[in-house]
Every structure is written in structure tokens, then in C-alpha cells.
Amino acid sequence: MLPLEYPIAESQNFLFWSFLHLEWLRFLAQPLVVYFEGPAMVSVFLPTLICLWIALHARWTVRGTRGLVVLAAFCLGLLVSIQTAYWGQTGLHFLSTGEILWPVFVWIFGAKVFSPLWAYVLTFLGTLIPDVLLAGERLQWTAHFWFGVGGAGIHDAVFLSPLTAFLAALFLALVREAFGRANAIHKLWSV
């Protein structure tokens, strides 16, 4: 029975690798400049450079159980983003949970434990991953599906969500620090 099934498996394997090779040739057919021009240059490439800079220069100080909580929240945020997505006349719409989650984490853990810079990175990744996955699903993973990712330029959620999350996290960190100082001054005067 095995020799009869082997040629079918071999032909399916050949078809898969032929399709993959064809997609790779389509990718190579366009010059690299094509992938970085237009609105996606601003909304995807620039935040990617910012995230790389943050990853190289900012210290990740979340350890142990808190790190697992952050990982679980990131995965939950991805699931919520994907489940709330819908396609409208103007494109893909979904709830970017990073704008809510990471500023709250800065408020809970404090800026020394969870830096507002990491709110930018995690929100960008949490917005980019569903955007790429759902765009690929919509276009059935055909060649050049990624041209729609970040297509609205500076008005796209891939660009605005991380910026909003960073500013909210920075604001909440400053408020937490101010309340901490006010509480310390109140304790000093109440003695």
C-alpha cells in the first residue's frame, strides 16, 4: 500500500515547492524600493526602525511572574484584535488593545519596572501582527498582499496606535510619580 501512496505525496510536495518558488520569483521581480515607497514607508518602516532602536537601547526590566503576565496580556491582546476585526469600505478595522493594556501596565508596575518605551514596541507589534495576518487572509496569501499593510500612511493604526500608547503611558507614569511624591509629602506632614 505504501508504494501506491508515495507518488501522490511526492507530487503534492512538488506542487507546494513549485508554488513557493513562483511566489519567491514574484517577490524578486520587484525592486526593493517598491516595498518601501508610498504610505507604508511612514506607517510601517519608520516605527520598525524606532522599535529596533528601543530594543537595542532600552533595558527590559520585567522579570519573573510579571514577564509572564506581560506575555499573556500580549497574546490575549492579539486574540482580541483578531476577533474584533472586520473589513469595511475603508479597509481593515480592529481594536488595538495595546493602547489600553500597556499604559495600564506602566501605571500598575511603574516606569522603572515597565518603561513607556516598551509600550510603544508592544503596541506596534500587537497592531502589525493582526494587520499582516488579516490582510494575508483577505487576499488568500497571494503575492503582494502586504502592500495594503500600513496603506493609510500616518493615518494608519500601525503608525498612530504605538504613538498614542507611548504618550498615554508617559502621561500615566508622570501622574503616578506625582501622586507618589504627593503621598510622600502628605506622610511627612502628618507625622
C-alpha positions in Angstrom: 0.0 0.0 0.0 2.9 2.4 0.8 4.4 2.4 -2.8 1.0 3.5 -4.3 0.6 6.4 -1.9 4.2 7.6 -2.3 3.8 9.2 -5.8 0.8 11.2 -4.7 2.7 12.6 -1.7 5.7 13.3 -3.9 3.5 15.2 -6.4 1.9 17.3 -3.7 5.3 18.1 -2.3 6.5 19.1 -5.7 3.4 21.4 -6.2 4.0 23.1 -2.9 7.6 23.8 -3.6 6.9 24.9 -7.1 4.2 27.4 -5.8 6.7 28.6 -3.1 9.4 29.1 -5.8 6.9 31.0 -8.0 6.0 33.4 -5.1 9.7 34.0 -4.4 10.3 34.9 -8.0 7.4 37.3 -7.9 8.9 38.9 -4.9 12.3 39.2 -6.6 10.7 40.7 -9.7 10.0 44.0 -7.9 13.0 46.2 -6.9 13.4 46.5 -3.1 12.5 50.2 -3.4 8.9 49.3 -4.3 8.3 47.7 -0.9 9.5 50.8 0.9 7.8 53.6 -1.1 4.4 55.1 -0.5 2.4 55.4 2.7 3.7 52.1 4.1 7.2 53.7 4.3 5.9 56.0 7.0 3.5 53.8 8.8 5.4 50.5 8.9 9.1 51.1 8.1 9.7 54.1 10.4 8.0 52.5 13.5 10.1 49.4 12.8 13.3 51.4 13.0 12.0 53.1 16.2 11.2 49.7 17.7 14.7 48.4 16.8 16.3 51.4 18.4 14.2 50.9 21.6 15.1 47.2 21.7 18.8 48.0 21.4 18.9 50.9 23.9 16.1 50.4 26.5 16.5 47.8 29.2 13.8 45.2 29.6 13.3 45.1 33.4 10.2 43.0 33.6 11.2 39.6 35.1 9.7 36.5 36.6 5.9 36.4 37.1 5.5 39.9 35.8 7.1 38.9 32.5 4.7 36.0 32.2 1.8 38.4 32.8 3.1 40.7 30.1 3.4 37.8 27.7 -0.1 36.5 28.5 -1.5 40.1 28.1 0.2 40.4 24.7 -1.2 37.1 23.5 -4.7 38.0 24.8 -4.4 41.4 23.1 -3.6 39.7 19.8 -6.6 37.4 20.1 -8.9 40.3 20.9 -7.6 42.3 18.0 -8.1 39.4 15.6 -11.5 38.6 16.9 -12.8 42.2 16.7 -11.6 42.8 13.2 -13.9 43.5 10.3 -13.4 44.8 6.8 -15.2 48.0 5.9 -15.3 50.2 2.9 -12.1 52.0 4.0 -10.2 48.8 4.9 -9.5 46.7 7.9 -10.7 47.8 11.3 -9.9 46.2 14.7 -9.5 47.1 18.3 -5.9 47.9 19.1 -5.7 46.6 22.7 -2.1 47.9 23.2 -3.4 51.4 23.6 -5.2 50.3 26.7 -3.1 47.5 28.1 0.4 48.9 28.1 -0.3 52.3 29.6 -2.2 50.5 32.4 0.8 48.2 32.9 3.0 51.3 33.3 0.5 52.7 35.8 0.5 49.4 37.8 4.2 48.4 37.7 5.7 51.9 37.5 8.0 53.4 34.9 11.1 51.9 36.5 9.8 48.3 36.0 7.8 48.7 32.8 9.2 51.6 30.7 6.8 53.6 28.5 9.2 53.0 25.6 8.2 49.3 25.7 4.6 50.3 25.5 5.5 51.7 22.0 7.1 48.5 20.9 4.5 46.1 22.2 1.6 48.2 20.8 3.4 48.3 17.4 3.8 44.6 17.3 0.3 44.0 18.6 -1.1 46.1 15.8 1.2 45.0 13.0 0.8 41.2 13.5 -3.1 41.2 13.2 -2.8 43.7 10.3 -0.5 41.4 8.3 -2.3 38.2 9.2 -5.8 39.6 8.3 -4.5 41.2 5.1 -3.0 37.9 4.0 -6.1 36.0 4.9 -8.3 38.5 3.0 -6.1 38.2 -0.2 -5.7 34.5 0.3 -1.9 34.9 0.8 -1.4 35.8 -2.8 1.7 37.7 -3.9 2.0 41.3 -2.8 -0.7 41.1 -0.1 1.5 43.3 2.2 1.0 46.4 0.0 -2.2 47.1 1.9 -0.5 46.9 5.3 0.0 50.4 6.6 -1.6 51.8 3.4 -3.1 54.8 5.1 0.3 56.3 6.0 0.3 58.5 9.1 -3.4 57.9 9.5 -3.0 54.2 9.8 -3.4 52.4 13.1 0.1 50.8 12.7 1.5 54.3 12.9 -0.9 56.0 15.4 -1.6 53.3 17.9 2.0 52.9 19.2 2.4 56.7 19.4 -0.9 57.0 21.3 0.1 54.2 23.7 3.5 55.7 24.3 2.1 59.1 25.1 -0.6 57.7 27.4 2.0 55.5 29.2 4.3 58.5 29.6 1.4 60.6 31.0 0.4 57.8 33.4 4.0 57.4 34.5 4.3 61.1 35.3 0.9 61.1 37.1 2.0 58.1 39.1 5.3 59.7 40.1 3.4 63.0 41.0 1.0 61.1 43.2 3.8 59.2 44.8 5.6 62.4 45.7 2.3 64.0 46.9 1.7 60.9 49.1 5.2 61.1 50.5 4.8 64.9 51.3 1.4 64.1 52.9 3.0 61.4 55.1 5.8 63.8 56.0 3.4 66.5 57.2 1.1 64.1 59.0 3.8 62.9 61.4 
